């Protein structure tokens, strides 16, 4: 349906709307990861204090469970605030619809929190942004990362932990934003010209089902990070990926996990 509507609209309008939408998606993800970042370490440490004998894998399971509760809870952000602290900070993007903004926020917080558990240092904006977008996109995001790194596979600790130069990450993020736009807007919904995003991007969430889409994000996170570390780093020691295996960029398929 989107292709039929787009075919009846001038190329200039399509390009203009696409650029505007990509810009808003870019700003939204950038704003979400920037606001979530300070709360992530505190949130993970809080869970560890509450459950001091749990392994990294168990803490990640708790993060995923709270994420799914947040995105499926009645009342949207109201129910999410109690289950998943830090949600609701990007309300200024009202033109996108509360559900869309909320979902991107929750996905950003989950991505950064799981990175914290894995000991992957996400020290600056471009690395955080790349990580959030890669998790949101799943295999299509991993394909962009693999291509940008010039290898069939790669280590996420290397990609997002500080080895890749910032200019390379900026170029990577531009490609990830374009891929995100194509996946979640241009190919999914008819563009509502004159607005910042396709009409009712939240309808994608509503149509697929919040829980199903939430499970896609959780599944994507598994693909991006790989197995959880077997143990926590020693107190006072540097963050690191321990014997559970460094997360690898691997092939897979986007799609909801089975219930």
C-alpha distance (Angstrom), angle and dihedral (degrees) to the residues before:
residue distance angle dihedral
X1 . . .
X2 3.77 . .
X3 3.80 91.3 .
X4 3.81 91.9 51.1
X5 3.78 92.0 51.1
X6 3.78 92.0 44.9
X7 3.81 91.8 50.6
X8 3.80 90.2 60.0
X9 3.80 93.1 52.7
X10 3.78 126.0 79.7
X11 3.79 118.3 -98.3
X12 3.78 90.5 -121.7
X13 3.79 91.7 57.5
X14 3.80 91.9 48.2
X15 3.80 92.8 49.3
X16 3.80 92.1 45.6
X17 3.79 93.4 49.2
X18 3.79 91.5 44.6
X19 3.79 92.7 52.9
X20 3.79 92.1 47.0
X21 3.80 91.9 48.7
X22 3.79 93.3 46.5
X23 3.79 88.7 51.6
X24 3.79 92.5 52.6
X25 3.81 92.6 46.3
X26 3.81 88.8 49.7
X27 3.80 92.5 50.0
X28 3.79 93.5 44.9
X29 3.81 95.4 51.6
X30 3.80 90.4 42.6
X31 3.80 91.8 51.0
X32 3.81 93.7 44.5
X33 3.80 96.1 51.6
X34 3.82 91.4 43.4
X35 3.80 93.1 54.8
X36 3.80 95.3 40.4
X37 3.80 96.4 49.0
X38 3.85 98.4 77.4
X39 3.80 91.8 50.9
X40 3.80 97.8 47.4
X41 3.81 101.4 78.3
X42 3.80 91.1 42.3
X43 3.80 90.9 50.6
X44 3.82 94.2 49.4
X45 3.81 91.7 46.0
X46 3.81 89.4 50.8
X47 3.81 90.7 54.7
X48 3.79 90.6 48.1
X49 3.81 91.5 51.6
X50 3.80 90.2 49.8
X51 3.82 91.7 48.5
X52 3.82 105.5 26.9
X53 3.81 96.3 167.2
X54 3.78 97.6 50.8
X55 3.79 122.7 109.1
X56 3.81 124.6 -125.2
X57 3.82 88.9 -100.4
X58 3.81 91.0 55.2
X59 3.81 92.6 48.6
X60 3.81 89.7 50.2
X61 3.81 88.9 51.4
X62 3.80 88.7 53.9
X63 3.81 90.9 49.5
X64 3.79 91.0 50.7
X65 3.80 92.4 46.2
X66 3.80 91.9 51.5
X67 3.78 90.5 45.8
X68 3.82 91.6 54.5
X69 3.80 90.7 46.4
X70 3.79 89.1 51.2
X71 3.80 96.7 50.7
X72 3.80 94.8 43.4
X73 3.80 100.4 36.6
X74 3.78 118.6 118.4
X75 3.76 113.3 -103.7
X76 3.81 93.5 31.7
X77 3.77 110.8 -130.3
X78 3.81 92.6 15.1
X79 3.78 93.2 63.1
X80 3.79 91.2 36.2
X81 3.79 94.9 57.4
X82 3.79 91.7 65.5
X83 3.81 95.5 42.6
X84 3.79 99.2 39.4
X85 3.84 114.9 24.0
X86 3.79 118.1 -147.7
X87 3.80 97.2 46.3
X88 3.78 120.4 127.3
X89 3.78 101.1 44.0
X90 3.80 98.2 117.2
X91 3.79 98.3 56.2
X92 3.80 90.5 128.3
X93 3.81 88.6 79.3
X94 3.79 89.7 76.5
X95 3.79 93.2 147.7
X96 3.79 89.8 69.6
X97 3.77 95.4 57.7
X98 3.78 124.6 -105.2
X99 3.80 93.7 -101.6
X100 3.79 94.0 54.5
X101 3.80 93.9 47.4
X102 3.78 92.2 45.4
X103 3.80 93.3 51.0
X104 3.80 93.3 50.3
X105 3.81 89.8 48.6
X106 3.78 92.5 51.0
X107 3.80 91.7 46.8
X108 3.81 90.7 50.2
X109 3.79 92.2 50.8
X110 3.81 92.7 48.1
X111 3.82 92.4 48.8
X112 3.78 94.5 49.7
X113 3.81 93.6 42.6
X114 3.81 92.6 52.7
X115 3.82 89.0 48.0
X116 3.82 88.0 53.5
X117 3.81 90.8 53.2
X118 3.81 90.6 48.8
X119 3.79 90.3 52.1
X120 3.79 93.1 -119.6
X121 3.82 106.2 151.2
X122 3.79 109.3 -135.4
X123 3.76 98.2 -173.5
X124 3.78 104.7 162.6
X125 3.77 142.6 35.9
X126 3.80 99.4 -102.6
X127 3.80 93.7 52.2
X128 3.80 93.0 46.5
X129 3.77 90.4 47.9
X130 3.81 93.1 49.4
X131 3.78 91.1 50.0
X132 3.81 94.5 48.7
X133 3.81 92.5 48.4
X134 3.80 93.1 46.2
X135 3.80 92.1 52.9
X136 3.81 91.2 45.9
X137 3.81 91.0 52.2
X138 3.79 100.0 40.4
X139 3.80 115.0 -171.1
X140 3.80 93.7 2.5
X141 3.81 88.9 54.3
X142 3.79 91.7 46.7
X143 3.81 88.9 51.3
X144 3.81 89.7 56.0
X145 3.81 90.8 48.4
X146 3.81 92.2 48.6
X147 3.79 91.5 48.7
X148 3.81 93.0 46.4
X149 3.80 91.3 50.6
X150 3.80 91.0 48.4
X151 3.79 94.1 -125.8
X152 3.78 139.2 100.9
X153 3.77 90.8 -126.1
X154 3.75 136.7 10.9
X155 3.76 145.0 178.3
X156 3.78 115.8 -100.2
X157 3.78 91.3 -151.5
X158 3.81 85.8 61.6
X159 3.79 95.0 41.8
X160 3.79 97.0 48.1
X161 3.77 103.7 18.6
X162 3.78 100.9 76.1
X163 3.82 109.8 -79.8
X164 3.80 97.8 97.9
X165 3.84 111.0 78.9
X166 3.79 117.1 -113.3
X167 3.85 94.4 -117.4
X168 3.81 89.1 56.8
X169 3.80 90.2 49.4
X170 3.80 91.0 50.3
X171 3.79 90.4 54.0
X172 3.80 89.5 46.3
X173 3.80 91.2 51.6
X174 3.79 92.1 52.2
X175 3.79 89.1 55.3
X176 3.81 92.0 45.6
X177 3.82 91.8 51.3
X178 3.81 90.9 50.9
X179 3.80 90.2 48.8
X180 3.80 90.7 48.0
X181 3.79 90.5 50.6
X182 3.80 93.0 49.9
X183 3.79 93.7 45.7
X184 3.79 100.1 45.7
X185 3.78 103.7 28.2
X186 3.80 122.0 15.3
X187 3.80 96.0 41.8
X188 3.79 96.6 36.8
X189 3.79 107.7 42.4
X190 3.81 140.5 22.4
X191 3.76 111.1 -102.1
X192 3.77 116.1 -110.0
X193 3.78 99.9 -145.8
X194 3.77 116.6 -145.2
X195 3.81 90.6 37.5
X196 3.76 128.7 88.8
X197 3.80 96.8 -119.7
X198 3.80 136.2 19.7
X199 3.78 111.5 -74.5
X200 3.76 109.7 -84.8
X201 3.78 102.8 -2.7
X202 3.77 81.1 170.8
X203 3.81 86.0 66.9
X204 3.79 87.4 72.0
X205 3.77 87.9 58.0
X206 3.79 92.6 43.0
X207 3.80 94.7 44.6
X208 3.77 96.5 48.4
X209 3.77 91.5 38.1
X210 3.77 126.1 -108.2
X211 3.77 93.1 -109.6
X212 3.80 94.2 48.5
X213 3.80 91.6 50.0
X214 3.79 90.2 44.2
X215 3.79 89.2 54.5
X216 3.80 89.6 51.5
X217 3.82 88.9 57.6
X218 3.82 91.1 47.3
X219 3.80 90.5 48.8
X220 3.80 90.5 47.9
X221 3.81 88.8 51.9
X222 3.81 90.0 55.2
X223 3.82 90.2 52.1
X224 3.78 93.9 47.3
X225 3.81 99.4 44.8
X226 3.79 102.0 29.5
X227 3.84 121.7 -156.4
X228 3.79 118.4 -3.7
X229 3.82 117.6 -107.2
X230 3.80 113.4 -90.8
X231 3.81 93.2 -130.8
X232 3.78 142.1 8.1
X233 3.82 119.7 -97.2
X234 3.79 115.8 -98.5
X235 3.80 115.3 -85.1
X236 3.78 109.4 -85.4
X237 3.78 91.8 9.6
X238 3.80 124.6 123.7
X239 3.80 119.6 -89.0
X240 3.76 111.2 -94.7
X241 3.77 145.2 160.3
X242 3.80 106.0 -105.7
X243 3.78 135.5 -161.3
X244 3.78 96.0 -53.3
X245 3.78 85.7 83.5
X246 3.76 131.1 -97.6
X247 3.79 111.6 -82.4
X248 3.78 111.4 -99.6
X249 3.77 131.2 -158.2
X250 3.78 101.2 -116.8
X251 3.76 137.6 171.5
X252 3.78 120.9 -96.0
X253 3.79 145.0 130.3
X254 3.76 130.0 -90.2
X255 3.74 112.5 -123.4
X256 3.76 144.6 107.4
X257 3.75 120.1 -68.1
X258 3.74 117.6 -116.9
X259 3.77 114.8 -94.9
